[in-house]
Amino acid sequence: MTSRDRHEARFTGLMKAVGPDLLRYFERRAGPDGADLLTELMVIAWRKHRRIPDEPVAARMWLYGIARNLARNSLRGTIRRDRAGEALRVLAERTSQQPDPVEAIAVRDLIDRLDPDLAEVLTLVHWDGFSQAEIGRLLGIPASTVRGRYQRAKAALRADLLTAADGDGPGGRGSIAEAVPGRDAS
């Protein structure tokens, strides 16, 4: 019998003896993922076979030490996934609340009326999610120029939106759509 055969026989015997207990341990802590964790433990134990103590009780405790670390890592991963899932649900709820299409078109028309350089900076920030520094690199201009354009674009857009909110737009009803000349709000 070769050294590898002895190692394999010893490992198989140890897993037959301790495996069912480890599976129950994992199932209590990780539910249906318990079998996957046991498989991962077996891979780790196989790779580190030279570290497995010779005495059966010590070998069992060594395996449970690995099992404990795997269960803790699994729990942390579950918590991270749950938090990420919740954050995505919140984001999806926020983004699923679509504005009134007429209002959205009116806002786009207001942005289209801006100077093209101002409109580009405004849309890159709000629609594409770029930072002002990233926009500067993208456009090949200093970040200070981007900041200035962004401030001017916001001021111009704010003035148009305030005009609409005050009811000074065509028709006097005060909707954003009415702030855009030639745009019918109905």
The 8 nearest C-alpha neighbors of each residue, nearest first, counted from 0:
[[1, 4, 5, 2, 3, 6, 8, 7],
 [2, 0, 4, 3, 5, 6, 7, 8],
 [1, 3, 5, 4, 6, 0, 7, 8],
 [2, 4, 6, 1, 5, 7, 0, 8],
 [3, 5, 7, 1, 6, 2, 0, 8],
 [6, 4, 2, 8, 3, 7, 9, 1],
 [5, 7, 3, 9, 4, 8, 10, 2],
 [6, 8, 4, 10, 5, 9, 11, 3],
 [9, 7, 11, 5, 10, 6, 4, 12],
 [8, 10, 6, 12, 7, 11, 5, 13],
 [11, 9, 7, 13, 12, 8, 6, 14],
 [12, 10, 8, 14, 13, 9, 7, 15],
 [11, 13, 15, 9, 10, 14, 8, 16],
 [12, 14, 10, 16, 15, 11, 17, 9],
 [13, 15, 18, 17, 11, 16, 12, 10],
 [16, 14, 12, 13, 18, 17, 11, 19],
 [15, 17, 13, 14, 18, 12, 19, 20],
 [16, 18, 14, 20, 19, 15, 13, 21],
 [17, 19, 14, 21, 20, 15, 16, 22],
 [20, 18, 22, 21, 17, 23, 16, 15],
 [21, 19, 23, 22, 17, 18, 24, 16],
 [20, 22, 24, 18, 23, 19, 25, 17],
 [21, 23, 19, 25, 24, 20, 37, 26],
 [22, 24, 26, 20, 25, 21, 27, 19],
 [25, 23, 21, 22, 27, 26, 20, 28],
 [26, 24, 33, 22, 28, 27, 23, 29],
 [25, 27, 30, 33, 23, 29, 28, 24],
 [28, 26, 24, 25, 30, 29, 23, 33],
 [27, 29, 25, 26, 30, 24, 70, 33],
 [28, 30, 26, 32, 33, 25, 27, 31],
 [31, 29, 26, 32, 33, 27, 28, 25],
 [30, 32, 33, 26, 29, 34, 35, 25],
 [33, 31, 35, 30, 29, 34, 36, 26],
 [32, 34, 26, 25, 36, 31, 35, 29],
 [33, 35, 37, 36, 32, 38, 22, 31],
 [36, 34, 38, 32, 37, 33, 39, 31],
 [35, 37, 39, 33, 38, 34, 40, 32],
 [38, 36, 40, 34, 39, 35, 22, 41],
 [37, 39, 35, 41, 36, 40, 34, 42],
 [38, 40, 36, 42, 37, 41, 35, 43],
 [41, 39, 37, 43, 38, 42, 44, 36],
 [40, 42, 44, 38, 39, 43, 45, 37],
 [43, 41, 45, 39, 40, 44, 46, 38],
 [44, 42, 40, 46, 45, 41, 47, 39],
 [45, 43, 41, 47, 46, 42, 48, 40],
 [44, 46, 48, 42, 43, 47, 41, 10],
 [47, 45, 43, 44, 48, 42, 49, 41],
 [46, 48, 44, 45, 49, 50, 43, 51],
 [49, 47, 45, 50, 51, 44, 46, 6],
 [48, 50, 47, 51, 52, 46, 45, 6],
 [49, 51, 48, 47, 52, 44, 61, 53],
 [52, 50, 48, 49, 58, 53, 61, 47],
 [51, 53, 58, 54, 57, 50, 55, 61],
 [54, 52, 55, 51, 58, 57, 56, 50],
 [53, 55, 57, 52, 56, 58, 59, 51],
 [56, 54, 58, 57, 59, 53, 52, 13],
 [57, 55, 59, 58, 54, 60, 61, 52],
 [56, 58, 60, 54, 59, 55, 52, 61],
 [59, 57, 52, 61, 55, 56, 60, 51],
 [58, 60, 56, 62, 57, 61, 55, 63],
 [61, 59, 63, 57, 62, 58, 64, 56],
 [60, 62, 58, 64, 59, 63, 57, 65],
 [63, 61, 65, 59, 64, 60, 66, 58],
 [62, 64, 66, 60, 65, 61, 67, 59],
 [65, 63, 61, 67, 62, 66, 60, 68],
 [64, 66, 62, 68, 63, 67, 69, 61],
 [67, 65, 63, 69, 64, 68, 70, 62],
 [66, 68, 70, 64, 65, 69, 63, 71],
 [69, 67, 71, 65, 66, 70, 72, 64],
 [68, 70, 72, 66, 71, 67, 73, 65],
 [71, 69, 73, 67, 72, 68, 66, 74],
 [72, 70, 74, 68, 73, 69, 67, 75],
 [73, 71, 69, 75, 74, 70, 68, 76],
 [72, 74, 70, 76, 71, 75, 69, 77],
 [75, 73, 77, 71, 76, 72, 70, 78],
 [74, 76, 72, 78, 77, 73, 79, 71],
 [77, 75, 73, 79, 74, 78, 80, 72],
 [76, 78, 74, 80, 75, 79, 81, 73],
 [77, 79, 81, 75, 76, 80, 82, 74],
 [80, 78, 76, 82, 77, 81, 83, 75],
 [81, 79, 83, 77, 82, 78, 84, 76],
 [82, 80, 84, 78, 83, 79, 77, 85],
 [83, 81, 85, 79, 84, 80, 78, 86],
 [82, 84, 80, 86, 85, 81, 79, 87],
 [85, 83, 81, 87, 82, 86, 80, 88],
 [84, 86, 88, 82, 87, 83, 81, 89],
 [85, 87, 83, 89, 84, 88, 90, 82],
 [86, 88, 90, 84, 85, 89, 91, 83],
 [89, 87, 85, 91, 90, 86, 84, 92],
 [90, 88, 92, 86, 87, 91, 85, 93],
 [89, 91, 87, 93, 92, 88, 94, 86],
 [90, 92, 88, 94, 93, 89, 95, 87],
 [93, 91, 89, 95, 90, 94, 88, 96],
 [94, 92, 90, 91, 95, 96, 89, 97],
 [93, 95, 91, 96, 92, 90, 97, 89],
 [96, 94, 92, 93, 97, 91, 90, 98],
 [97, 95, 94, 93, 98, 92, 91, 99],
 [96, 98, 95, 99, 94, 100, 93, 103],
 [99, 97, 100, 103, 96, 102, 101, 95],
 [98, 100, 102, 101, 103, 97, 104, 96],
 [101, 99, 103, 102, 98, 104, 97, 105],
 [100, 102, 104, 103, 99, 105, 176, 184],
 [101, 103, 105, 99, 176, 100, 104, 175],
 [104, 102, 100, 106, 105, 101, 99, 98],
 [103, 105, 107, 101, 106, 102, 100, 108],
 [104, 106, 176, 102, 108, 103, 107, 101],
 [107, 105, 109, 103, 108, 104, 102, 110],
 [108, 106, 104, 110, 105, 109, 111, 103],
 [107, 109, 111, 105, 106, 110, 104, 112],
 [110, 108, 106, 112, 111, 107, 105, 179],
 [109, 111, 107, 113, 112, 108, 118, 106],
 [110, 112, 108, 109, 113, 107, 118, 115],
 [113, 111, 109, 110, 108, 114, 115, 118],
 [114, 112, 110, 111, 118, 115, 117, 109],
 [113, 115, 117, 116, 118, 112, 111, 152],
 [116, 114, 118, 117, 119, 113, 111, 112],
 [117, 115, 119, 118, 114, 120, 148, 113],
 [118, 116, 152, 114, 120, 148, 119, 115],
 [119, 117, 115, 121, 120, 116, 113, 110],
 [118, 120, 116, 122, 117, 121, 115, 123],
 [121, 119, 123, 117, 118, 122, 149, 124],
 [122, 120, 118, 124, 119, 123, 149, 125],
 [121, 123, 126, 125, 119, 124, 120, 118],
 [122, 124, 127, 120, 121, 129, 126, 125],
 [125, 123, 129, 128, 121, 122, 127, 126],
 [126, 124, 122, 128, 123, 127, 121, 129],
 [125, 127, 122, 123, 128, 124, 121, 129],
 [126, 128, 123, 129, 125, 124, 122, 130],
 [129, 127, 124, 125, 126, 123, 130, 122],
 [130, 128, 124, 123, 127, 133, 134, 131],
 [131, 129, 133, 132, 124, 134, 128, 123],
 [130, 132, 134, 133, 145, 142, 135, 129],
 [131, 133, 135, 142, 130, 134, 136, 145],
 [134, 132, 130, 136, 135, 131, 129, 137],
 [135, 133, 137, 131, 136, 132, 138, 129],
 [134, 136, 140, 142, 132, 138, 133, 141],
 [135, 137, 139, 133, 134, 138, 132, 140],
 [138, 136, 134, 135, 139, 133, 140, 132],
 [137, 139, 135, 140, 136, 134, 133, 141],
 [140, 138, 136, 135, 137, 141, 134, 142],
 [139, 141, 135, 138, 142, 136, 144, 145],
 [142, 140, 143, 144, 135, 145, 139, 136],
 [141, 143, 135, 145, 132, 144, 131, 146],
 [142, 144, 146, 141, 145, 147, 135, 140],
 [145, 143, 147, 141, 142, 146, 148, 140],
 [144, 146, 142, 148, 143, 147, 149, 135],
 [147, 145, 143, 149, 144, 148, 150, 142],
 [146, 148, 144, 150, 149, 145, 151, 143],
 [149, 147, 151, 145, 117, 150, 146, 152],
 [148, 150, 146, 152, 147, 151, 121, 145],
 [151, 149, 153, 147, 152, 148, 154, 146],
 [152, 150, 154, 148, 153, 149, 155, 147],
 [153, 151, 149, 117, 155, 154, 150, 148],
 [154, 152, 156, 150, 151, 155, 157, 149],
 [153, 155, 157, 151, 152, 156, 150, 158],
 [156, 154, 158, 152, 157, 153, 151, 159],
 [155, 157, 153, 159, 158, 154, 152, 160],
 [156, 158, 160, 154, 155, 159, 153, 161],
 [157, 159, 161, 155, 156, 160, 154, 162],
 [160, 158, 162, 156, 157, 161, 163, 155],
 [159, 161, 157, 163, 162, 158, 156, 164],
 [162, 160, 164, 158, 163, 159, 157, 165],
 [161, 163, 159, 165, 160, 167, 164, 158],
 [162, 164, 178, 173, 160, 175, 168, 161],
 [163, 165, 173, 161, 166, 162, 174, 160],
 [166, 164, 162, 163, 167, 173, 161, 168],
 [173, 167, 165, 171, 172, 163, 164, 168],
 [166, 168, 171, 162, 165, 163, 173, 169],
 [167, 169, 178, 177, 163, 171, 166, 173],
 [168, 170, 177, 171, 178, 167, 180, 172],
 [169, 171, 172, 168, 177, 167, 173, 166],
 [172, 170, 166, 167, 168, 169, 173, 177],
 [171, 173, 166, 170, 174, 168, 177, 169],
 [166, 174, 172, 164, 163, 171, 165, 168],
 [175, 173, 177, 176, 163, 172, 164, 178],
 [174, 176, 163, 178, 177, 102, 105, 160],
 [175, 177, 105, 184, 174, 102, 178, 179],
 [176, 178, 168, 174, 175, 179, 169, 184],
 [179, 177, 168, 163, 175, 176, 180, 169],
 [178, 180, 177, 182, 176, 181, 105, 109],
 [181, 179, 182, 178, 177, 169, 168, 183],
 [180, 182, 179, 183, 177, 169, 178, 176],
 [183, 181, 180, 179, 184, 177, 176, 105],
 [182, 184, 185, 181, 177, 176, 180, 179],
 [185, 183, 176, 177, 182, 101, 174, 102],
 [184, 183, 101, 176, 182, 177, 174, 102]]
